[in-house]
């Protein structure tokens, strides 16, 4: 597995969230008390409406000026304040850590999302997913470096190339962030549909390396399937290379089409560019992140 500087990854992410954030203010929330406007009524300072008084109401919210005019008790209603709900699913299959630069970018993207959620006061839950293995992380583990050690161990024990997101307990009305290179076979629609269910909003952030997107192979190679630990010898000529590149392009077109179908944001994140620039290229344009 690649060696990653988590201190540097966290520092880059911290600098990034000074300018970018999750799009938490773009939707209406319900639930726990916090700082974002909700769909119900509560005790914030933002006046919303009036209604008639009923026994048991808090007398502090009686509109005494209206009572003086009409002799009728009415209640002032205020906009409910709630905490946004963010579920992060991090794909920890071996391909995410096969190369050092890509693994570093994975850590940076994860920290950007997690720190942005925590900074906003959101209710954050993180799940690591590798094949049919799922691990829920506490915020204490995220704050340190133990989450990375757990991710590496899960990657080593991966027994499938398709992450079983159906095993993750998702919260309703949440923003869901799926961090994955999406390099597994099959129709992505079941994953995108699952992560968009229960009134959820899905953001897919997909780190990638230039060596996988635009390789310069020529001659005899022994390719390693890092997900299944199998080796496959191939002779790569110009036609084989062209076929690979077109297949790679088509693979992500299918992901983009599936994301559009379920009104999800899909953004690829280059491991060669500066982190902020890499996120600005697609994540902001597709609504996965927003400028502050």
N, C-alpha and C positions, 0 to 999 in steps of 0.2 A: 504493500500500500504506500501511497505517496506521503511524503512528509509535508506538513502544513504548519504555518506560523499563525496560530489562533489569535495571538495578541495583535499581530498586524491586521488580520482579517477583521477583528472587532474594531480596531481603530479606523480602518477604511470605511466600515459600515457606519460608525458613529459620525464621521465627517459627511457621509452621504445623506444621512437622515436630517442633517441641518437644512438640506434643500429639498428633500423628497419625503413623502409619507405615503402610507397606505390610504386608499380613498375612503376613509371612514365617514367623512362628513357628507358623502354623496348619497346616503341612504337613511331611511328612518329605522330607529332601533326600538326594541322593547326589552324591558327586564330590569337589571340591577341599577342602582343609583350611580350616577357618574356625571360627566360633563357634556354629553351630547344630547341634543334634542330627541325626545322619543315620540311615540305615537299616542301615548296616553296623557293623563294629567298628573301633576305632582306638586312639588313645593319649590320649584325654581323661581327666579324673579321675572321670568318672561310671562306676562299676562296672556291668556288665551281666550277666555270666554266667561259667561255667567251661567248659573243654573240655580234652581230653587233650593232652599235649605231643606234638609231632611234630618230628623233626630240622629245624633251620633256624629254629625259633621264637626270638624275642628272650628270652634268659634273664632279663631284667629283669622280665618279666611272669609268671615262674613263681611259683606260690603255695607258698612255702617252708614255711609253717605246715602246710598240708595234706600236704606231702611228709614232714614230721616225724612226722605222725600215721599216715600210710598207706604211706609208702615209694614212692608213685606221683607222678610229675610231672604237674601240671595247670597250665593257663594261666588267668590272670585276663583276662577280656575286658572292654573298656571301650567305651563308646558312641563311635562315630566322629563327629568334628567336621567339618562341611562348610560350604562357602560357598553361600548361596542363589543361584539363577540368575534374573536379571530381564531380559527382553527388552522394550524400549519401542519402540513404533511410533508416530511422530507424523505425522498427516495434515497435509501442508503444501499442500493445495489452496487456491486463491484465496479461497474463502468463509471460511476460517479467519482471514483477515487483512483482510477487507473493511471492518470497522468498528474504530475504535481501542480501544474498551472490550473488545470480544470478543478482539482480538489480544492485548491486555494479559492477559486471563484465560487465553488459550492458553499464553502464556509462563509465567505463574504456576503453572498446573497441571503443565506440563512440568517446571519446576524442582522442584516439590513431589515428584513421582515420582522424578526423577533423584537429587536430594539425599537423599531417604529411602533409596533403594537404596544409594548410596555410603556413607552414614552407617552403615548396617548391615553394611558389608563385603561386600555382595553382588557377584557378578560381573555387571556391567551392560553391556549392548550396546544402542545406540540406532540405529534406522533412521528416516530421513525418507522419506515416501512421498507422491508426487504423480502421479496417473495411473499410467502404467507406468514412471515413474522412481523408482528407489530409491537412497538414499545412506546408507551406514553411517558413523556418526560415531565418532571416537576420544574418549576421556574428556577429552583435552586441549582439544578443540574445545568440548566441553560446558562446561568450566570457564570459558572466555572467552565472547566474544560472536560468534565466527565461525559457530557453528551457526545463529544467527538469520539471518545474511547468506546462508548457503547455502539455508536454508528459503525466504527471500524470492525468491532466484533460481529455485529450483525451482518456486515458485508461479507466477512470471511465464511459465515455459515449459510449464506444464501442458497436456497434450494430450488429457485424458480426465477425465470427472467421477467415475469409479469407481476408487478406489485399488487397485492391483494387489498386494495383500498376498501373493499366491501367489508373487511373485518374491523375497520376503524369506526369507533363510536363518534358520529358527527353530531354537533349541536345545531338545533334549528335556527334559522334566521341569522346565520353566521357568514362572515367573509371567510372563504377557504382559500388558502394559498398552497398550491401543489408545486414543490420544487423538485424537478426531475429532468434528466436529460432526455427522457421519453424514448430511449433506445431499446425498445422491446417490440416484438412483433405483435401483429393483431390490430383489430379495430379499436381505436381509442374511445369510441363513443360510450361503452359501458363505464369507463373510468370517469369521463367528463360528465356523463349523466348522473352518476352516483355522487360526485363531488358538487354537483349543482342542485341536488335534491334538498327537500325540507326547507324551501325558501332560501337556500344558500346562494351566495355570489362567488363564483370561482375565478381565481387568478392563477394562471400557470406561468411559472418562471423557469425557463429551461436553459441551464448553463451548457455551453458547448465549447469544444476546442477546434481550432483551425485544422489540426492534423486529422480530425475525423470528418470535418466538413469539406475540406479541399486538399486531400492527400496528393503526394507526388510519387506514388509507388510505381516501380518498374522492375520487372524480373521476377525471380522466385521468392516467395514469402511463406512463412508458416504463421498463419493468423491464429490468435488465441481468443476464444470466446470466454471473456472474463466472468460472465454470468454462470456458465456451466463448466468452466475449467477444462475445456476441450480444445484440441489443436487441429487446424485444417490447412494443409499445404495448398498453395495456389500459385500459378504463374500469371502475373499481371502484365497484360499488354495494353495498348492504348484503348482498345475497344472495351476491355474488361474494366478499366479505370473509368471510362465514360459511363458505362452501365451503372457502376457503383455510385457515381456522383448524381446521376439522374434518379436512381432509386432513393438516395438520401434526400434529395430535394422533394420528391413525391411523398416520402414518408411524413415530412413536416407539413406539407400542404394538406394532408389528410387531418393532421392535428389541428391546423388552423381552421379548416372547414368544420370540424366537430365543435371547436370552441365557438365559432359563429353561430352554429345551430342551437347551442345551449346558452347563448348570450354570455359567454365567458371571455376573459381576457387571456390571450396567449402571447408570450413574449420570449424570444430567445436572448440569451445573455452571453456575449463573446468573452472568452477568458483572456484574450490578448489586449483588449481595450481597457482604459481606465474605468474603474467600477462605475462612477457616476455617468460617464459617457456611454458605457455599455447598457445601463438601465434607461438612460434617456432615449436611446436609439429606438427601442420598441416598447418597453414597459410603460412609459408615460404616454406614448402615442396610442396605445391600446386601452388605456384606462386602468392598468394594473397598479400603477403608482401615480401620484400627482405631485406637482410642484407646490411648495409652501408659499 
